[in-house]
Amino acid sequence: MGRRAIGTLMLLATLSVMGVVIIQLLWLQQASRYHREQVELNKAQASQLEKQFNDRVVMALTDVTEQILTINKDSTDLFDAVKQARPNYFAVTINDTLHPYLLEALLRKEFSRRHIDEDFEYGVYDCFTDSIVYGNYVSFDTLATDTMPHSQLLKLDKDGHYFGVYFPLRASTLWEEESGMGWTWLFPTIVTMIVFGFFAYSVWVIMRQKKLSEMKNDFIGNMTHELKTPISTIALSSEVISDPAIIQEPERLREYARIIRSENDRLRTQVERVLQLATLDKDSLRMKQERVDMHAVVREVIGSFKLGLQERRMGTVLDLEADVAIVNGDRVHLTNTLFNLVDNAVKYGRPDTNLGIRTSRRGNELLLSVKDEGIGIKREDLKHIFERFYRVPTGNVHDVKGFGLGLHYVQQVAHAHGGGVSVRSEIDKGSTFTLSLPLAQTS
């Protein structure tokens, strides 16, 4: 997929997600407006019903008060005796003799007559001490039942009482109505977050695939060039050797034979690196377990770079100070790992500088560092250098070839041995790669 196609896809996907989000916001705005209107309407209706209920209760309690005064043969005119202290509590300042059973019977009768079908509690209070004298809870199921004739009820001996009526089940439903809107907001919010998360993940996958595709294309181009050059050189040298007249020039014959051998070694090295990639792709990087002397591996690898170091006019500084350098692992992979680090140091190191290899011990780990005095690596590139196919841009250095596989292979081998690899680098000063490997247990 080309850049233009990816850009078009990203634009369409972004517009689609923005459209979904805008539609969700508009829908939520409409839902919120409708909910507020419903809440206001419900408030008005609830307020009207509440007012009607309160009016019926006040009239019922007023009738009860008048009946008590009539029974007590009290001609006192109590104006505005019924007070609503709270939304569900009413107090009656009768200031007269009250019998609780009489009061309960009258409350039952008046509430039933006015269709006040609510459980209620009533209490009789002493006006002088303001303490409760008697109280009872009356259920709706027994509200219409008058269990005692009024003529059989006796009055309290003490004068001066008032009573209150409380409706415990009358709780406001406003909070429940308003809290219901939370679910209205929650569901579309979750859906929007899921859509946005899926979109972000899709963008990440597309960009990652695009990056991998570009790196693979670069890898194929580099590999084609790296393999084509030695093949062409070998073919040309073979044609020269096939000329019968070359026998008369033994020095020239030996030179072309050396070129063929050198290019064959180069070709074998490139093929081995491609095979390393195939091994990693199959997730079959299996390590043999044998005791490996890393100091011996260092000397072996440095020996194989003798000609390369001479061509680059580079010296070597070996500081093998680790008292123990034996690790358990695969000698072939460990050798290839160090070979890749040294190869990079030679390729990116400047002529007339030194390549340093140092070993040290840190607890139960062997630290093996490869240092060059080359061009260095930028900070923004350091986090990518261990990725497969990634190659650090070399600016004006055009003679550095590679596939972008070496450091990825180094990291995989280090992890397979239970170790790791780190890097420190400064531009124009060089880089130091440090391989950490667990030391072999001494028996």
Secondary structure, DSSP 8 states (H G I E B T S, - for coil): --HHHHHHHHHHHHHHHHHHHHHHHHHHHHHHHHHHHHHHHHHHHHHHHHHHHHHHHHHHHHHHHHHHHHHTT-----TT-EEEEETTEEEEEEEE---HHHHHHHHHHHHHHTT----EEEEEEETTT--EEEEEEE-GGGTT---S-GGG----SS--EEEEEE-TT----HHHHHHHHHHHHHHHHHHHHHHHHHHHHHHHHHHHHHHHHHHHHHHHHHHHHHHHHHHHHHHHHHHHHTSGGGGG-HHHHHHHHHHHHHHHHHHHHHHHHHHHHHHHHTT------EEEEHHHHHHHHHHHTHHHHHHTT-EEEEEE--S--EEEE-HHHHHHHHHHHHHHHHHHB-TT-EEEEEEEEETTEEEEEEE--BS---HHHHTTTTSTT-----TT-------S-HHHHHHHHHHHTT-EEEEEEETTTEEEEEEEEEB----
